């Protein structure tokens, strides 16, 4: 997979897949089939979104990546995406026939931007986007599913893709199939000269960074912590990469009877000791949250699930960064379901939490859903930008 710039073209992915799904349902009797919100347009019936992305001086940005979402209450559906051309332009056909939504726009060397969209249907909507030269620190957390399944090509594709976001720090989970040396080599393929793993057996967590990672501690407690965690200080921030137990207490695979509420208590008691620097805790928590339940509303399939882990972080005055800047439901898992079914069938199990002294520095927060992250893992990455 080559990550590069495409000439301006219409990108229209999810509505087509959803339309095909609907057409397979057929109809009975004389009732005409209604494709609903994804009826394809033709000619003058098409709704087009033409994004013009430029810097503050008005110069077009070549290679910015735009993802457009449309609102289909109570959820948002990804309807198109792609790179801007040398003129800073990309055109996306929106077959959802809805009027509201949002788009995310990212480019290397610039602060990312989320913009609200109010669309005029059945016409070309010109949308001007101005990106500011980067003055933020970029942080990503990503469960990459069993070390990319030990697939060298997939690792290289990830390295190519992640350069678009160009994070300063990445917190990684399920870093299987790596040694300390091979992990360090892998990090260098996307511009990170520093890397550390909790361990090289089992299912490790890891940290990579553009700058040195200091005061590293690898915390592995067999029978107490399911995967362990790694923490260190980099870019003036104390970071934790964590991965909590995926099993409930009554699951026979949970042989040590490890409870996530006990794991997070150990981690938070550790994190609470760092009061002189901002703290970021990221990873796969395998736990749900009240924001998703409330923002999704009626019909959320995980509404009754336990919120103990995320509530515990709140008691330590840590803040879930996605709700800080967003008010709509967006899942991180499972990718296969979310990518194929469109209407965000899934849950948010992956998080980036920040300490109270960093809360007001978060200026961008997202869960990165794209045609690229559809293929890397069964989880989507979480991502923030904070003031330096």
C-alpha positions in Angstrom: 0.0 0.0 0.0 1.5 3.3 -1.1 0.6 6.3 0.9 0.8 9.2 -1.5 -1.1 11.9 -3.3 -3.9 11.2 -5.7 -5.2 13.6 -8.3 -8.6 15.0 -7.4 -11.2 12.3 -7.6 -14.5 11.4 -6.1 -14.2 9.2 -3.1 -17.3 7.3 -2.0 -16.7 4.1 -0.1 -19.1 3.4 2.8 -22.4 4.4 1.2 -21.7 2.0 -1.7 -21.0 -0.9 0.6 -24.1 -0.1 2.6 -26.2 0.3 -0.5 -25.1 -3.2 -1.7 -26.0 -4.6 1.7 -29.5 -3.0 1.5 -30.2 -4.2 -2.1 -29.5 -7.8 -1.0 -32.5 -7.6 1.3 -34.9 -7.4 -1.7 -38.6 -6.7 -1.3 -41.9 -8.6 -1.1 -45.0 -8.3 -3.1 -45.5 -5.0 -5.0 -43.7 -2.9 -2.4 -40.9 -0.9 -4.2 -37.5 -1.2 -2.6 -36.4 2.0 -0.9 -32.6 2.3 -0.5 -33.1 5.0 2.1 -30.4 7.4 3.0 -27.9 5.9 0.6 -29.8 6.2 -2.7 -27.1 6.9 -5.3 -27.3 10.1 -7.2 -26.7 10.7 -10.9 -26.0 13.8 -12.9 -27.6 16.8 -11.2 -28.8 14.7 -8.3 -25.4 14.2 -6.9 -24.3 15.9 -3.7 -20.6 16.8 -3.9 -18.2 18.1 -1.2 -15.3 19.9 -2.7 -12.6 20.6 -0.1 -10.0 23.3 -0.7 -7.2 22.9 1.9 -4.6 25.7 2.3 -2.2 27.1 4.8 -2.6 30.5 6.6 -1.0 32.3 3.6 -3.5 30.7 1.2 -1.1 28.3 -0.3 -2.7 25.0 -1.3 -1.6 21.9 0.8 -0.9 18.9 -1.3 -1.4 15.5 0.4 -3.8 16.6 3.2 -6.1 13.7 4.1 -9.8 14.4 4.4 -12.4 12.1 5.9 -16.1 13.1 5.7 -18.8 11.9 8.1 -22.5 12.4 7.8 -25.0 12.4 10.6 -27.6 9.6 10.6 -28.9 10.0 14.1 -27.8 9.0 16.6 -24.6 8.1 14.8 -22.2 9.4 12.2 -21.3 7.4 9.1 -18.0 7.7 7.1 -19.0 8.5 3.5 -15.7 9.3 1.8 -12.1 10.1 2.2 -8.9 10.8 0.3 -5.8 13.0 -0.3 -5.9 16.5 -1.7 -4.1 17.1 -5.0 -1.4 19.7 -5.8 -4.1 22.4 -5.8 -5.2 21.4 -2.3 -8.5 20.0 -3.6 -10.4 16.8 -3.1 -13.9 16.1 -4.2 -16.1 13.6 -2.3 -19.5 12.4 -3.4 -22.0 12.2 -0.5 -24.8 9.8 -1.2 -26.2 9.9 2.3 -28.7 12.6 1.4 -28.3 14.2 4.8 -27.5 17.8 5.6 -25.2 17.7 8.6 -22.0 16.0 9.6 -18.3 16.8 10.0 -14.9 16.2 8.4 -11.4 15.7 9.8 -8.5 17.2 7.9 -4.8 16.2 8.7 -1.5 16.9 7.1 2.1 16.4 8.1 3.6 19.6 9.6 0.2 21.1 10.4 -2.3 21.1 13.3 -5.2 18.8 12.5 -8.7 20.2 12.2 -12.3 19.0 12.6 -15.0 21.0 10.9 -18.7 21.0 11.1 -20.5 20.5 7.8 -23.9 21.8 6.8 -24.5 20.6 3.3 -26.8 21.7 0.5 -28.1 18.6 -1.2 -27.9 17.8 -4.9 -25.2 20.4 -5.6 -21.5 21.0 -5.3 -20.6 22.3 -1.9 -17.2 24.2 -1.8 -15.6 23.9 1.7 -12.5 26.0 2.5 -10.2 24.6 5.2 -7.2 26.5 6.6 -4.6 24.5 8.5 -2.2 26.1 10.9 1.5 25.3 10.9 2.2 22.7 13.6 2.7 24.1 17.1 1.3 21.1 19.0 2.6 17.8 20.4 0.9 14.8 18.7 0.2 11.6 20.7 -1.3 8.3 19.4 -2.3 5.1 21.2 -2.9 2.0 19.2 -3.6 -1.7 19.8 -2.1 -3.2 16.6 -3.4 -6.7 17.1 -0.7 -9.3 17.8 2.2 -7.3 16.4 0.6 -6.9 13.0 0.2 -10.7 12.9 4.0 -10.7 12.3 3.3 -9.5 8.8 6.3 -7.5 7.5 4.3 -5.9 4.7 1.6 -4.7 7.1 4.3 -3.2 9.4 5.7 -1.2 6.5 2.3 -0.1 5.4 1.7 1.2 8.9 5.0 3.0 9.0 4.1 4.7 5.7 0.7 5.7 6.9 1.6 7.0 10.3 4.0 9.5 8.8 0.9 11.4 7.7 0.0 12.1 11.3 3.6 12.2 12.3 3.0 11.7 16.1 5.7 12.7 18.5 4.8 9.8 20.8 3.0 6.5 20.1 1.7 4.2 22.9 1.4 0.7 21.5 -0.4 -2.5 22.7 -0.1 -6.2 21.6 3.5 -5.7 20.5 4.0 -9.4 19.9 6.7 -10.8 17.6 9.2 -8.1 18.5 12.5 -8.2 20.3 13.9 -5.0 21.9 16.2 -4.6 18.9 13.6 -5.3 16.2 11.2 -2.9 17.9 13.8 -0.2 17.9 14.4 -0.8 14.2 10.7 -0.7 13.5 10.3 2.6 15.3 13.0 4.2 13.2 11.0 3.3 10.0 8.5 6.1 11.0 11.0 8.5 12.5 11.1 7.5 16.1 14.6 7.1 17.5 13.6 5.9 20.9 11.5 2.8 21.8 10.9 0.5 24.8 8.8 -2.6 25.4 7.5 -3.9 28.7 8.8 -7.4 27.9 9.5 -9.6 24.8 7.3 -12.5 25.8 3.5 -12.7 26.1 1.6 -9.6 24.9 3.8 -6.5 25.6 2.9 -2.9 25.6 5.4 -0.3 24.2 6.3 3.3 23.8 8.1 5.0 20.9 9.1 8.7 20.7 11.0 11.2 18.6 12.8 12.3 21.8 14.6 10.3 24.5 12.4 8.3 26.9 13.8 8.8 30.4 13.1 7.2 33.8 11.7 4.0 32.2 9.9 1.5 34.4 8.6 -1.9 33.1 6.0 -3.2 35.4 5.3 -6.9 35.1 3.5 -8.7 37.9 2.4 -12.2 36.9 -1.0 -13.1 38.4 -1.7 -9.4 39.3 -1.4 -7.5 36.0 -2.6 -9.4 32.9 -0.1 -7.8 30.4 1.8 -5.3 32.6 2.6 -1.8 31.5 5.5 0.5 30.7 6.0 4.1 31.7 8.6 6.7 31.0 9.1 10.5 30.5 9.5 12.0 27.1 8.8 15.4 25.6 8.3 16.7 29.1 5.4 14.3 29.7 5.0 11.2 31.8 3.4 8.5 29.6 1.9 5.1 30.4 1.1 2.4 27.8 -1.3 0.0 29.4 -3.4 -3.0 28.3 -5.9 -4.4 30.8 -7.2 -7.9 31.1 -9.7 -8.8 28.3 -11.5 -11.5 30.3 -14.2 -11.3 33.0 -13.6 -13.1 36.3 -15.9 -16.0 35.3 -14.0 -16.7 32.1 -12.0 -19.9 32.3 -9.1 -18.2 30.4 -8.7 -15.7 33.3 -6.6 -18.3 35.2 -5.3 -15.8 37.7 -8.7 -14.2 38.4 -7.4 -10.8 37.5 -10.0 -8.0 37.8 -9.5 -4.8 35.7 -10.6 -2.7 38.6 -7.6 -4.0 40.6 -5.2 -3.4 37.7 -6.3 0.2 37.1 -6.0 0.9 40.8 -2.3 -0.2 40.8 -1.7 1.9 37.7 -3.4 5.0 39.0 -1.6 4.8 42.3 1.6 4.8 40.3 0.5 7.7 38.0 -0.7 9.8 41.0 2.9 10.1 42.1 3.9 12.2 39.1 2.6 15.6 40.1 5.3 17.8 38.6 4.7 16.9 34.9 1.6 16.3 32.8 0.6 12.6 32.6 -0.9 10.7 29.7 -2.3 7.2 30.1 -3.2 5.4 26.9 -4.1 2.0 25.8 -6.6 -0.8 25.5 -8.7 -0.6 28.7 -11.2 -3.3 27.7 -13.8 -1.3 29.6 -16.8 0.9 28.7 -17.8 4.4 29.6 -20.8 6.5 30.4 -20.2 9.0 27.6 -20.7 6.4 24.9 -23.9 5.1 26.5 -25.3 8.7 26.7 -24.1 10.0 23.4 -25.4 7.0 21.5 -28.7 6.9 23.3 -31.4 4.3 23.1 -30.4 1.0 21.5 -26.7 1.1 22.5 -25.8 -2.6 22.9 -23.2 -2.1 25.6 -25.3 0.3 27.7 -25.4 -2.1 30.6 -21.6 -2.9 30.7 -19.3 -2.0 33.6 -17.7 1.4 33.8 -15.5 0.8 36.8 -12.2 1.3 35.1 -13.0 4.7 33.4 -14.8 5.9 36.5 -11.7 5.1 38.6 -9.6 7.3 36.4 -12.0 10.1 37.0 -11.7 9.7 40.7 -8.0 10.4 40.3 -8.9 13.6 38.4 -7.9 12.2 35.0 -9.9 13.1 31.9 -11.0 11.1 28.9 -9.8 13.2 26.0 -12.3 12.2 23.4 -15.4 13.7 25.2 -13.3 16.8 26.0 -13.7 18.0 22.4 -16.4 15.7 20.9 -20.1 15.1 21.6 -20.8 12.3 19.2 -20.4 8.5 19.6 -17.4 6.9 17.8 -16.1 3.4 18.5 -12.6 2.0 18.5 -13.6 -1.7 18.2 -14.3 -4.0 16.4 -12.9 -2.7 13.2 -14.5 -5.4 11.0 -17.9 -4.6 12.2 -17.6 -0.8 12.2 -16.0 -0.7 8.7 -18.4 -3.1 7.1 -21.7 -2.0 8.7 -21.2 1.8 8.6 -23.6 2.8 11.4 -20.8 2.6 14.0 -21.8 -0.7 15.5 -19.1 -1.1 18.2 -17.7 0.3 21.4 -14.9 2.5 22.6 -12.4 0.3 24.5 -9.3 2.3 23.8 -8.5 5.6 25.5 -6.1 8.5 26.0 -6.6 10.0 29.5 -4.7 13.1 30.7 -4.0 14.4 34.2 -5.9 17.5 35.3 -2.8 19.8 34.7 -3.0 18.8 31.0 -6.7 18.9 30.5 -6.8 22.4 29.1 -3.9 21.8 26.7 -5.8 19.2 24.6 -6.8 21.0 21.4 -7.7 18.1 19.1 -8.9 14.6 19.9 -10.1 11.9 17.5 -10.5 8.2 16.9 -8.9 7.6 13.5 -11.2 5.6 11.2 -10.0 5.4 7.6 -9.4 3.0 4.8 -5.9 2.5 6.2 -6.8 1.8 9.8 -9.6 -0.5 8.5 -6.8 -3.0 7.7 -4.1 -2.7 10.4 -5.9 -4.1 13.4 -9.1 -5.0 15.0 -9.0 -1.7 16.9 -8.8 1.9 15.7 -6.2 4.2 17.1 -6.9 7.1 19.5 -5.2 10.4 18.8 -4.7 13.8 20.5 -2.8 17.0 19.9 -1.8 19.1 22.9 -0.4 22.6 23.3 3.4 22.6 23.7 
